[in-house]
Amino acid sequence: MTRLFRPRHGFLRLALIYLAGAVIGWLGTLAGLPLPYMIGPLLMTAALSLSQRLTAPLPVRTRPFGQAVVASTVGLAFTPAALRAVIEAMPLLIVMSAMTASLALAVSVLQARLSGARLSRMVLATFPVAPVESAVIAESVGIPPAPVVMAQTLRIAAIVVSVPLLIYAIDGRPQIAALPASAGWNPAGLIVLIAVAAGGGFLFRLLGWANPFFLGPLAAAGAVTAAGFELPHYPAVMLAAAQILLGAWLGSTFQPHLFRGARREMVVSLGGTLLMLTLTCAGAVMLSRLTGIGWEVLVLGVAPGGVTEMALTAQYLHLDPSLVTAAHVVRIFMLMPLARPLIRLVGRIEARSG
């Protein structure tokens, strides 16, 4: 069995992993687990990676397909009424982004003291940006990228698993299907939706935008829907495949060599993630009481997880995916330009203090 997961067995290895992920996801639906087709493969490949049966991460080029499917599906929720609601909620979305960033900075200070790591590294490891972007920033400022990427990935994975379970624990398990139902087979409409998603993704990639295969399909599908045109949803099997690809890739990045020499830091990072989730949930509940918006939506909006995963969670739980996605998109545009100057500022402060 171990040999089947070595990198030289490329096609067979991927086929076995995705087939196993589909089976585990199906079993998760029988058990009533949230997001079974993403969380199940995530936990499976993480276990294979940490036990050294999966000796390399799955190809990152598989992730854009999952992102594009999820993003364009969420884009279909941006009806004219939903878009107006998002625009009206823009001050709230800015407050939510600022709250998440402030709590991340506070937690990073505590993590640096507990782990003995440099504050600049812990700030970058905790600040809610994507792992790829954090690696680029780390290399540009002279910080070892591996522990930063591992901490960022650990944060996202922990949030993906814990937030749906938290909502389940409080609200009870909803009577929903494992996958959103598609309203009939519409080949022509499906081709148009795929073309819109692919076109948006490649356009944003050419423009050099961060996370192009999420933001591009989201913007393209959202613009078409907001203009009053109706597009069909993807068949359930495509949504399941997208979740399997996203979850399996994320879990496969938990390679043992990234933990070497940084185990204490990883333990502290996990504890910091749980603390940050607790604080953001408390803030979301407070904002819910002030605004009247459901606390579940606000928890997903302020949660320091990835935009793809939180949007998918909102869709799965039949919450408002447009507001959740908008909150994360606002956070991306607010925090990404600030991340690099912030890390450099913290580094200069460290250098002056000796």
PAKE-388115 format. One line per 4 residues: for each residue x, y, z of C-alpha. Coordinates in pm, whole numbers, padded with zeros to 5 digits, always signed. Each point is the difference from the previous one (the first is absolute). Last residue first. Example, Ala and Ser with C-alpha at 12.3 -4.5 7.8 and 13.67 -1.06 7.14 Angstrom:
2
+01367,-00106,+00714 ~ -00137,-00344,+00066
***
This chain:
354
+01777,+04386,+02001 ~ -00284,+00247,+00049 ~ +00094,+00181,-00318 ~ +00008,-00322,-00203
-00336,-00113,+00134 ~ -00159,+00336,-00091 ~ +00147,-00030,-00349 ~ -00145,-00351,-00037
-00342,+00117,+00117 ~ +00006,+00273,-00264 ~ +00109,-00247,-00269 ~ -00282,-00235,+00095
-00254,+00286,-00014 ~ +00128,+00128,-00336 ~ -00045,-00354,-00149 ~ -00346,-00064,+00145
-00164,+00336,-00069 ~ -00070,-00050,-00373 ~ -00153,-00343,+00077 ~ -00205,+00126,+00294
-00269,+00223,-00146 ~ -00052,-00171,-00335 ~ -00006,-00346,+00159 ~ -00224,+00116,+00284
-00251,+00144,-00245 ~ +00000,-00334,-00184 ~ -00053,-00183,+00329 ~ -00301,+00210,+00098
-00139,-00017,-00353 ~ +00014,-00379,+00012 ~ -00196,-00015,+00325 ~ -00255,+00254,-00126
-00050,-00181,-00331 ~ -00004,-00346,+00158 ~ -00311,+00077,+00212 ~ -00054,-00320,+00200
-00122,-00329,-00146 ~ +00252,-00201,+00208 ~ +00176,-00126,-00315 ~ +00009,+00345,-00156
+00145,+00156,+00314 ~ +00260,-00278,+00026 ~ +00096,+00048,-00366 ~ +00050,+00371,+00055
+00211,-00077,+00309 ~ +00219,-00247,-00191 ~ +00063,+00220,-00300 ~ +00057,+00314,+00211
+00262,-00173,+00211 ~ -00036,-00005,+00377 ~ +00044,+00276,+00258 ~ -00372,-00004,+00092
-00149,+00350,-00032 ~ -00253,-00079,-00274 ~ -00072,-00356,+00113 ~ -00078,+00126,+00350
-00207,+00282,-00150 ~ -00219,-00240,-00196 ~ -00050,-00226,+00302 ~ -00079,+00300,+00223
-00303,+00086,-00211 ~ -00019,+00369,-00085 ~ -00192,+00213,+00253 ~ +00264,+00273,-00017
+00102,+00061,+00362 ~ -00078,-00348,+00129 ~ +00175,-00156,-00297 ~ +00302,+00225,+00051
+00038,-00134,+00354 ~ -00039,-00358,-00120 ~ +00263,+00063,-00268 ~ +00241,+00143,+00257
-00039,-00308,+00218 ~ +00057,-00220,-00304 ~ +00311,+00202,-00087 ~ +00136,-00048,+00352
-00063,-00374,+00009 ~ +00146,-00047,-00348 ~ +00307,+00198,+00103 ~ +00045,-00219,+00306
-00036,-00316,-00210 ~ +00249,+00135,-00252 ~ +00240,+00099,+00277 ~ -00011,-00351,+00142
+00082,-00138,-00343 ~ +00280,+00253,-00042 ~ +00143,-00087,+00343 ~ +00008,-00367,-00095
+00160,+00093,-00332 ~ +00264,+00213,+00171 ~ +00084,-00280,+00239 ~ +00036,-00237,-00293
+00219,+00237,-00200 ~ +00330,-00183,-00035 ~ -00151,-00258,-00232 ~ -00366,+00075,-00064
+00045,+00090,-00366 ~ +00178,-00330,-00056 ~ -00318,-00189,+00094 ~ -00202,+00123,-00303
-00342,+00144,+00080 ~ -00051,+00131,-00355 ~ -00202,-00313,-00086 ~ -00292,+00117,+00216
-00050,+00313,-00208 ~ +00020,-00189,-00329 ~ -00252,-00265,+00109 ~ -00246,+00260,+00129
+00002,+00217,-00310 ~ -00010,-00290,-00246 ~ -00275,-00180,+00192 ~ -00206,+00318,+00024
+00022,+00061,-00373 ~ -00093,-00362,-00074 ~ -00307,+00026,+00224 ~ -00110,+00319,-00173
+00049,-00170,-00337 ~ -00205,-00302,+00112 ~ -00282,+00224,+00120 ~ -00050,+00143,-00347
+00108,+00364,-00024 ~ -00263,+00267,+00049 ~ -00176,+00155,-00297 ~ +00052,+00359,-00117
-00261,+00275,+00013 ~ +00071,+00345,-00140 ~ -00111,+00302,+00203 ~ +00315,+00211,-00012
+00079,-00115,+00355 ~ +00019,-00358,-00129 ~ +00247,+00085,-00278 ~ +00209,+00215,+00234
+00004,-00268,+00270 ~ +00109,-00267,-00247 ~ +00289,+00218,-00121 ~ +00101,+00134,+00343
-00007,-00342,+00165 ~ +00174,-00165,-00296 ~ +00281,+00258,+00027 ~ +00023,+00019,+00381
+00039,-00375,+00043 ~ +00229,-00093,-00286 ~ +00191,+00326,+00035 ~ +00109,-00042,+00364
+00218,+00312,-00016 ~ -00041,+00210,-00311 ~ +00267,+00002,-00271 ~ -00222,+00144,-00275
+00062,-00311,-00210 ~ -00115,-00213,+00294 ~ -00310,+00214,+00041 ~ -00086,-00058,-00364
+00073,-00374,+00027 ~ -00239,-00040,+00291 ~ -00277,+00214,-00145 ~ +00010,-00185,-00331
-00005,-00338,+00172 ~ -00303,+00092,+00211 ~ -00193,+00154,-00290 ~ +00085,-00293,-00229
-00108,-00252,+00267 ~ -00328,+00189,+00051 ~ -00064,+00013,-00376 ~ +00067,-00372,-00035
-00238,-00068,+00290 ~ -00270,+00209,-00164 ~ +00027,-00202,-00320 ~ +00004,-00333,+00184
-00301,+00074,+00225 ~ -00069,-00302,+00222 ~ -00253,+00062,+00270 ~ -00010,+00238,+00294
+00326,-00092,+00170 ~ -00023,-00110,+00362 ~ +00252,+00139,+00244 ~ +00213,-00287,+00129
-00019,-00207,+00317 ~ -00369,+00080,+00018 ~ -00143,+00206,+00280 ~ -00197,-00070,+00316
+00212,+00213,+00228 ~ +00211,-00156,+00275 ~ -00048,+00197,+00318 ~ +00031,+00375,+00034
+00276,+00007,+00260 ~ +00194,-00320,-00076 ~ -00060,+00025,-00374 ~ +00132,+00357,-00004
+00311,-00114,+00187 ~ +00043,-00300,-00230 ~ -00015,+00232,-00302 ~ +00264,+00226,+00162
+00235,-00275,+00121 ~ +00103,-00182,-00317 ~ +00055,+00295,-00235 ~ +00145,+00208,+00285
+00259,-00267,+00086 ~ +00094,-00042,-00366 ~ +00039,+00376,-00050 ~ +00216,+00045,+00310
+00216,-00305,-00074 ~ +00061,+00133,-00349 ~ +00109,+00336,+00138 ~ +00223,-00165,+00261
+00158,-00230,-00259 ~ +00056,+00286,-00244 ~ +00171,+00205,+00270 ~ +00213,-00291,+00119
+00118,-00062,-00362 ~ +00059,+00363,-00104 ~ +00318,+00075,+00198 ~ -00016,+00381,+00044
+00229,+00217,-00213 ~ -00244,+00278,-00087 ~ -00075,-00105,-00361 ~ +00001,-00370,+00088
-00264,+00050,+00270 ~ -00218,+00213,-00228 ~ -00004,-00269,-00269 ~ -00076,-00269,+00258
-00284,+00209,+00148 ~ -00151,+00039,-00347 ~ +00001,-00376,-00051 ~ -00144,-00068,+00346
-00292,+00243,-00053 ~ -00029,+00305,+00225 ~ -00155,+00024,+00345 ~ +00304,+00119,+00205
+00106,-00287,+00227 ~ +00317,-00131,-00168 ~ +00101,+00351,-00110 ~ -00043,+00130,+00355
+00184,-00304,+00134 ~ +00295,+00060,-00229 ~ +00021,+00370,+00087 ~ -00023,-00083,+00372
+00304,-00223,-00015 ~ -00057,-00342,+00152 ~ +00022,-00071,+00374 ~ -00312,-00214,-00023
-00202,+00148,+00287 ~ +00114,+00359,-00050 ~ -00047,-00011,-00378 ~ -00343,-00159,+00039
-00119,+00276,+00232 ~ +00111,+00268,-00247 ~ -00162,-00196,-00285 ~ -00331,-00009,+00190
-00013,+00380,+00016 ~ +00084,+00033,-00369 ~ -00266,-00253,-00099 ~ -00258,+00178,+00220
+00070,+00327,-00180 ~ -00024,-00163,-00344 ~ -00332,-00169,+00081 ~ -00146,+00323,+00139
+00117,+00207,-00297 ~ -00163,-00244,-00240 ~ -00327,+00000,+00195 ~ -00003,+00380,+00017
+00049,+00018,-00377 ~ -00284,-00247,-00053 ~ -00226,+00207,+00227 ~ +00071,+00316,-00201
-00074,-00198,-00321 ~ -00339,-00131,+00117 ~ -00199,+00221,-00238 ~ +00217,-00118,-00288
-00054,-00363,+00100 ~ -00377,+00047,+00023 ~ -00006,+00165,-00343 ~ +00193,-00296,-00143
-00244,-00245,+00158 ~ -00297,+00182,-00156 ~ +00166,+00009,-00344 ~ +00080,-00373,+00033
+00344,-00088,+00125 ~ -00081,-00362,+00090 ~ +00123,-00124,-00339 ~ +00345,+00126,+00098
+00009,-00266,+00272 ~ -00018,-00268,-00269 ~ +00264,+00188,-00201 ~ +00230,-00001,+00302
-00055,-00367,+00088 ~ +00061,-00122,-00356 ~ +00297,+00232,-00052 ~ +00163,-00094,+00330
-00031,-00373,-00063 ~ +00145,+00034,-00350 ~ +00275,+00232,+00126 ~ +00113,-00261,+00261
+00110,-00275,-00237 ~ +00298,+00209,-00114 ~ +00137,-00032,+00354 ~ +00101,-00357,-00079
-00050,-00217,+00313 ~ +00256,+00059,+00271 ~ +00288,-00249,+00018 ~ +00078,-00321,+00190
-00352,-00128,+00055 ~ +00061,-00306,+00217 ~ +00220,+00215,+00224 ~ -00232,-00042,+00305
-00046,+00379,+00005 ~ -00085,-00002,-00369 ~ -00246,-00289,+00014 ~ -00176,+00152,+00303
-00021,+00340,-00171 ~ -00126,-00174,-00315 ~ -00289,-00161,+00191 ~ -00085,+00304,+00213
-00034,+00219,-00307 ~ -00182,-00270,-00198 ~ -00271,-00016,+00272 ~ -00016,+00376,+00061
-00070,+00080,-00366 ~ -00258,-00257,-00109 ~ -00150,-00017,+00350 ~ -00075,+00373,+00026
-00180,-00052,+00333 ~ -00015,-00358,+00131 ~ -00335,-00182,-00003 ~ +00150,-00349,+00040
-00147,-00110,-00334 ~ +00140,+00315,-00159 ~ +00339,-00077,+00150 ~ -00009,-00345,-00158
-00046,+00170,-00337 ~ +00295,+00230,+00073 ~ +00213,-00300,+00098 ~ -00090,-00174,-00327
+00073,+00313,-00203 ~ +00333,+00049,+00178 ~ +00096,-00362,-00068 ~ -00074,+00055,-00370
+00196,+00325,+00007 ~ +00300,-00165,+00163 ~ -00009,-00307,-00225 ~ -00024,+00206,-00318
+00276,+00234,+00114 ~ +00237,-00289,+00077 ~ -00080,-00178,-00324 ~ +00072,+00316,-00200
+00325,+00087,+00172 ~ +00163,-00325,+00111 ~ +00341,+00170,+00009 ~ -00119,+00217,+00294
-00032,-00294,+00241 ~ -00353,-00077,+00115 ~ -00030,-00346,-00152 ~ +00324,-00106,+00166
-00151,+00034,+00348 ~ -00281,-00239,-00085
***
